[in-house]
Each structure stands twice: as C-alpha cells, then as structure tokens.
C-alpha cells in the first residue's frame, strides 16, 4: 500500500508546491525567491514521497522476515525511490539554493 502512495505523492508535490508559493503572495508561474521554493519543497517532498518510501521499506522487510517473499519487492521499490530522492533531489535543491545552476 505504501508503494502505491508514492505516485500520489508526486502529484501532491505538483499541486501543493505552487499553492504554497501563492499563499505566500508570489506568482507560482513567475520567478519566486529561493526560500519560497525551499519552503514548498520541505513541506511536500518529505511527507509525500520519503515517508511512503520509508514505510514501504519498513513493512516490506517485516513481511520478508515473516516469510512473505513479495515484501522484498515493496522494500526494494521504496528504497530505490527514497534513495533516488535523497541522492538526486536534495543535492540539486542545495545547488539551486546556492546558485550553482
């Protein structure tokens, strides 16, 4: 179930991020300050993507220990997506904030 929530999280990022920028008084289609992007990113990504990935890993490995082989697949998918976000998007966001783009 947690793996099924990850694509919904991607959609939530696309919807909630611009709503946060608009709530802070900026036009999401235009240029927004970096701190607005960071606030939007911190409000959406950990909850909508990393949390379901961590839950998939935890319960997938628990199912594997209980003898259900399919639990390993859920843990692998959750770990891959969570790791991808940690090692690609976080350094990218830091580089964007520091003006390294």
N, C-alpha and C positions, 0 to 999 in steps of 0.2 A: 504494500500500500504506500509506503514512504517513497518508493521509486516512482510511483505514479504521480506523486505530488510535485516532482521536480519540474516537469514541463509546465505545470500550472504556475510554479514559481517564476519561470522565465516570463510568462505572460504578465504576472503581477509586477515584475520589475518594469516592464514596458508601460504599464498603466500608472503605477504608483509613483515612480520617479518623476515624471513630468507634473503630476498633481502636487507633489511636494514643492517643486520649483514654483508652480503657480500660486500655491498657498503662501509662499514666502514673498510674493509680489514680483516675480520675474516671468518673462515670456519664455516658456519652455522651447519654443521654436527658434528663439533668438539665442544670443550669447548670454550665458549665465556665469556668475563668478564661480571659481573653483570650489569654494566652501559650500555652495548650494548643491553642486554635483556630489560632493563628498557626503553631505547630509542625506541626500536622496539615496546614494549608494549604500551608506551604512544602515539606513532604515529598511532597505529592501533585500539586499543580497544575503546577509546572514540568516534572516528569518525565512526567506522564500526559497533559497537554494541550499545553503550549507546545513541548515537544520534538518531538512528531509534527507540529505545525503548522510548525515551523521546517524540519523535514526535507522536508515536502511543498512548501514554498516553494523550498528549495534545489534539489531534484531535479526539481520541476516546471519551474522556469526553465531548468535544464540540458537537459531534454528539449525544451523550446521552442527553445533555441538549436541543438539538433541536428536541428530540422526536424519535430518531432512536436507538432502543434498542441494535442493533448489535455493536454500538460504544463502549458499555461497555466491550464487549468481546475483542476488539482490545486493549483497555486500560488495561484490566486485563493481557493479554498476554505480552504486552510491559512492564508493571510494574513488572511482575514476572521475566522476563528475565533481565531487568535492575537491579532489586533488587538482583537477583542471582549474577550478576557480581559485584555489589557493596559490597555485604556481604561475598562472597566466594573468588573471584579472587584478589581483592585489598589486603585483609589481607594476602592472600597466597603470593602475589608478595612482600609485605613488609617483610614477614618472610623469603622469599628466599633471598632478598637483605641483610638482617641482619644475614644470615647464620643460621637460626633456623630450617632448614630442617633436 
